[in-house]
Structure formats: structure tokens, C-alpha cells
Amino acid sequence: MKITTIILAAGKGTRMRSELPKILHKVANRPLLQHVYDMSQQLDNNTITIVYGHGADLVRNTLKDLDANWVEQKQQLGTGHAVQQCKEQISDDDTVLILYGDVPLLKLGTVQQLIANVSHNTLALLTVNLENPTGYGRIVRDKSGKVTKIVEEKDAAPDEKLIIEGNTGILAVQGGQLKKWLAQLGNNNAQGEYYLTDVIEMAVADKVDVITSQPDTVDEVLGVNNRVQLSHLERVYQLEQAQVLMEQGVTLLDPARFDIRGSIETLGIDIIIDVNVIIEGKNSLGNNVKIGANTQIKNSVIGDDVEILANCVIDNAVIGAGSKIGPFARLRPETELADHVHIGNFVEIKKSSVASGSKINHLSYIGDTTVGSGVNIGAGTITCNYDGANKFRTVIEDGVFIGSDTQLVAPVTIGKNATIGAGSTITKDTPENQLTLSRVKQVSIADWQRPIKQEK
């Protein structure tokens, strides 16, 4: 069976009060449309068509990597009109699936069940029972329970408005049938639009049964029309991800205060994550990892037995087994730490490698640097790697001890087992196994008088 998925994504989203097209607003740092597309990609033998309109250039440029047919709806004249733009993408024998670009949490299993209900004699419709169906089209059934039509709320009679079964707009049907009904659509309604929902009544008239199914939760089929709904779906999504991680053995000290905006490709055992941790991009967490509160990790590999203390930022970095990071440490892109490295509070590392057993514990900046094993870098040490135009590399060989408040002006190499005296500015390579320092002579002035504030 060949599936043609049509994702309707042309609307402006007026109630978002934003210049950004609605489908580009994000849940878990991914555009709403991206969520729908990613789920659709999991269907076998499926071709995806996206109907876009408002903010056309921005939408196409933002999501240019999506493998889909793009069809522009230059005038937004309703859902039926949107699907009419896709006639060339629909073959008679296809199963056509209609989805919406602002409904990001729809599950694959729900869609697969919907598609399974499609045949030559049936149309499959996803409905939902709502405590408050205001704003939804109502599913009208006859006395035997068969669906007869969908009536939009603005066109509904008072008794029809009491129906709690709402239309999600999500349906699946054979392509040949859909094309025939699309050609018959009119716009004689309160909105003056071409409603896709009118095909339900046409199907009934053609003696095609409408088979309904429902999602496991209402949240699956909720769309985004304003910031409140966007925020709600963000929290629903995050709690779902938290539950998956906990089922895989991760301890989350408060699942309601944890965000994952990407994935964890490799997940060890006995991981403990404190509150307000954000994980973005693609990551790997080893065994016995502990992550402190308010930490952000992005596109990073965290080895076994690593402890990351509170308030750290780890971005495109590799942390070796048994290392300890933070609190308040920042590891910037292309940082690679070997096993048993200590990076302490208010230390920033960028584009540097640090070998096993080395320590940078306090108030230091290490950039464009190769640090050997067993190195101890004192508080306030800075690698001066940028001259305003070019960047240069610093090499600190094995066993080096660098005293506090030291500046290493690149390019420079600190020889093996060298010691750098505190307060030094090093501009030349230093020899192995020797003490190197640069200080002005200390002078005390015996008869110096401290200035006194003058009386006015």
C-alpha cells in the first residue's frame, strides 16, 4: 500500500501574535511542522506533501532539508481548498492521509490504526471526546451510530453543539474517492471557505462507511493556536520524554523540571539528574553519571562515573570517565577531556584537549590549548590565544604546575614537568623540569603616606 501524506501548514496563526508563521513556533526546540513530518517519516512506503502559504519563503528556507513535495496555497480559502492544491500528488490507488502542521504530538500508532481502517468502502476519521468541545466541528451520527456528517461549530444547530465528539480533521481515504469529492466542494457556509469536512457527507451519500478511531489521549490531537496552548504541549511533551527516561532507569529528581530538546543516543545505568537540567541535540550518557541542577548539555558525550555539578554549560564536548566538572563551569565546542580530569568553578574551556588526571579548578580560561596528563593549572590562569586577528595554540606538556594568576601568551609551549611561578606572564617556550617566572621586583616605600580626603 502506497501512502500519500498531506500536511496542511499554510495558516498564519493570528492568535500567536507573531511575525513567525505558526508552524515554525517550537516544541522542544523543534518547529511544530518538524514534529509532524518526523512522525510521518516513520510510515512505510510514504510520500509527504506539505501545503504551505503564510510566510512562504521563511518556511521553505527554515525547513529546506525536509524530503517532501512543497505545494503553495497562495490564498487560504479553507482546508478543502488546501487539499485541492495537491491533486497532482494524489494517485487513485493511494491511501491519502491528511495531517496538520500545528498538531505536533500525534503518535505513530494512532496514525497506523487510522490507516488500517481505510478500504474501497471506508473512510477513516480520527475523532476525540471532549469535556468542552467549543471550537471543534461535531460528529453527527444517526440512530444506529453511523457517522452522517461533520458540522462546524459556526454552522451547528443548538442540539448539535451539545455533541461532545469532536472532529480532529485528521483522516485517511483512498485517493480516487478523495479527488472525486474534492471536485464537488463548495463554500456555502458561514466562513465562505471550502471545508474538507464536507467530504464526510459526500462519502455517506456514496455509501462509503466512515470508520472512526480515537487517540489514547486528547493531547495527541491538540493544535496550537496561541501561546497558552504552545506552552501546554511543551510540558506534555517534556513529561512524556521524562517518563520514557525513567522507565529506562534514569532517576529524575523532579520530572516536571527537566527538558530534553533532542535525544540521548546512548544511555547508561544508574544516572541521576537534578532539577532544571536541559539536554539538547544528540548526546551520550555513560553509567553512574550525576548531573547537577540548572545544567545545560548539548551534543556531548559524557563518560562513565562523571559528576557534573550545578550550573554548568556543556556544549559539543567530550568528558572522559571519572571526571568532575563544576560548579559553574563552561565547556565550549571541541573540548575533549580524558579520564579523571577535574574542571572546577568558573572555568571556561574552548577547543582544547586535557589529558588524564589534570586539574583546572578555579577561575581560568583555557582556549586553543593542548594540556598533557597530570597537569595542575592554578586559579586565574589565562591562555591568551587571540591577538585580535588570529588565534594561536598553547601546549602544556605532562606534569606541568602553573601557579595562580598566570598568563600564557600563545603560541607557547610549557615543557614537561615545568613549574610556572604565580603571577607570571609567559611569552616564550619554557624548558622542562625548571621553574620559570616573570615578576617585577617587589618594593616597599617606608615613608609613603596614604592620600587623605580633602575637607570641602
FENGIPE-V895310 format. One record per run of one state. SS is the DSSP state (H for helix, E for strand, - for the rest). FROM is the first residue (numbers start at 0). LEN is the number of residues. If there is no record, write none. Layout:
SS & FROM & LEN
SS & FROM & LEN
This chain:
- & 0 & 2
E & 2 & 7
- & 9 & 4
H & 13 & 3
- & 16 & 5
H & 21 & 3
- & 24 & 1
E & 25 & 2
- & 27 & 2
E & 29 & 2
H & 31 & 10
- & 41 & 4
E & 45 & 7
- & 52 & 3
H & 55 & 7
- & 62 & 6
E & 68 & 4
- & 72 & 6
H & 78 & 6
- & 84 & 2
H & 86 & 3
- & 89 & 5
E & 94 & 6
- & 100 & 7
H & 107 & 9
- & 116 & 2
E & 118 & 1
- & 119 & 2
E & 121 & 8
- & 129 & 8
E & 137 & 4
- & 141 & 5
E & 146 & 5
- & 151 & 1
H & 152 & 3
- & 155 & 4
H & 159 & 3
- & 162 & 2
E & 164 & 10
H & 174 & 8
- & 182 & 15
H & 197 & 8
- & 205 & 3
E & 208 & 6
- & 214 & 3
H & 217 & 4
- & 221 & 5
H & 226 & 21
- & 247 & 3
E & 250 & 2
- & 252 & 2
H & 254 & 3
E & 257 & 10
- & 267 & 4
E & 271 & 2
- & 273 & 3
E & 276 & 9
- & 285 & 4
E & 289 & 2
- & 291 & 4
E & 295 & 3
- & 298 & 2
E & 300 & 2
- & 302 & 4
E & 306 & 2
- & 308 & 4
E & 312 & 3
- & 315 & 1
E & 316 & 3
- & 319 & 4
E & 323 & 2
- & 325 & 4
E & 329 & 2
- & 331 & 3
E & 334 & 3
- & 337 & 4
E & 341 & 4
- & 345 & 2
E & 347 & 3
- & 350 & 2
E & 352 & 2
- & 354 & 4
E & 358 & 4
- & 362 & 2
E & 364 & 3
- & 367 & 1
E & 368 & 3
- & 371 & 4
E & 375 & 2
- & 377 & 4
E & 381 & 3
- & 384 & 1
E & 385 & 1
- & 386 & 4
E & 390 & 1
- & 391 & 2
E & 393 & 3
- & 396 & 4
E & 400 & 2
- & 402 & 4
E & 406 & 3
- & 409 & 2
E & 411 & 3
- & 414 & 4
E & 418 & 2
- & 420 & 4
E & 424 & 2
- & 426 & 3
E & 429 & 1
- & 430 & 4
E & 434 & 2
- & 436 & 20
